[in-house]
Amino acid sequence: MKHPENLSPENWNKIKAFSDNKETPFIVVDLNTVREKYVELKQGFDYARIYYAVKANPAKEVLSLLADLGSNFDIASVYELDKVLECNVSADRCSFGNTIKKRKDIAYFYEKGVRLFSTDSEADLRNIAEFAPGSRIYVRILTEGSEGADWPLSRKFGCSPEMAIELAALAKELGLEPYGISFHVGSQQREIDAWDGAIAKVKVVFERLFSEHGIALKMINMGGGFPAQYIQKTNDFSTYVEEITRYLTEDFPDLVPEVILEPGRSLLGDSGVIVSEIVLISRKSQTAMERWVYTDVGKFNGLIETLDECIKYPLYTECEGEEEAVVLAGPTCDSMDIMYENHKYELPLSLEIGDRLYWMATGAYTSSYCSVEFNGFPPLKTYFI
Ligand SMILES: Cc1ncc(COP(=O)(O)O)c(C=O)c1O
């Protein structure tokens, strides 16, 4: 193969030419791919408002590009908020999407002009009422379907639909505007049905709030979960659009509420390539079947989502010939720094120390997850093209 499967020859040649004279490890992010992904999402879900999940890649280059394209921003902390506001984004394009937040951070968002907050507990809701009076809130509900998600988000955030009803009713009493319901079906969600179950739950919450409390919610926030191209195949994006739109129109036949999407991985994932070098190749005994291949990237400088081998990135090397299973590990002195051992990646026997190994589709949840100086290694350098 002369180029990696998930990139066009033109895109690959561009990234390769840019990378060749640079010292590894680093990541190259192709902003054109981010732009294309945003346009595809916006055209597919033309009825939805996009709130980019800043956590996926909070670089200024990415934020400015998406701001220019008209995106809004799902923000998890005061630090992310400051970065987004510095890109000339007005506060009315931002939401505080983290359900776990300090009172002083709620006050900071409010002071900066943010009026849209997520919540999933009474204590947090009371804090929002006190420190962001009159704001709009949406309640996050728990969803099932974590089996289809490579990076599940189902347990830590959200509450039962029953509690969501109570919280929305309480929000009204506290002078807030109960505005909508949110969910996240889990990141890299390969089972489109997961949205079906979640939307059905939202419908029940909408109906009960109206009939029991006279509250008419206006918005569904369907979170992220749309896939990047890793080694496990997913449906085409157009199938996600068709199916999810069908679920919405079936459950809300009279009028589909306002819809918000919070994509992270699907916008950024495919835009990035981590370029690494082989530090060492060894076997644990003369008769061992597997080679251990150690690269200059690992769990602590970009590849944390290989934890439990959850995210399986496509790999590419220019070496050719017969291939054999390897264990892939990082450069640090921590034995947890093994990326893949159970999933058998095969690499050519011709691979040598000093050769380059390319980690494809690494534009999301990599550079911002790096440790600061574990073993003295600096965070991964990022180049934008
Ligand atoms: C509230 C919220 N919205 C959106 C996202 C982005 O999800 P994804 O990267 O699957 O698109 C996340 C991810 O953690 C999240 O927590």
PDBQT file of the ligand as one rigid body, heavy atoms in Angstrom, charges set to zero:
ROOT
HETATM    1  C1  LIG A 401     -21.294  16.902  27.275  1.00  0.00    +0.000 C 
HETATM    2  C2  LIG A 401     -20.518  16.359  26.119  1.00  0.00    +0.000 A 
HETATM    3  N1  LIG A 401     -20.870  16.728  24.883  1.00  0.00    +0.000 NA
HETATM    4  C3  LIG A 401     -20.191  16.305  23.801  1.00  0.00    +0.000 A 
HETATM    5  C4  LIG A 401     -19.083  15.478  23.919  1.00  0.00    +0.000 A 
HETATM    6  C5  LIG A 401     -18.349  15.080  22.678  1.00  0.00    +0.000 C 
HETATM    7  O1  LIG A 401     -18.621  13.783  22.305  1.00  0.00    +0.000 OA
HETATM    8  P1  LIG A 401     -17.964  13.114  21.046  1.00  0.00    +0.000 P 
HETATM    9  O2  LIG A 401     -16.509  13.337  21.116  1.00  0.00    +0.000 OA
HETATM   10  O3  LIG A 401     -18.359  11.686  21.126  1.00  0.00    +0.000 OA
HETATM   11  O4  LIG A 401     -18.541  13.760  19.826  1.00  0.00    +0.000 OA
HETATM   12  C6  LIG A 401     -18.705  15.033  25.176  1.00  0.00    +0.000 A 
HETATM   13  C7  LIG A 401     -17.566  14.120  25.321  1.00  0.00    +0.000 C 
HETATM   14  O5  LIG A 401     -17.054  13.826  26.372  1.00  0.00    +0.000 OA
HETATM   15  C8  LIG A 401     -19.432  15.491  26.312  1.00  0.00    +0.000 A 
HETATM   16  O6  LIG A 401     -19.084  15.130  27.548  1.00  0.00    +0.000 OA
ENDROOT
TORSDOF 0
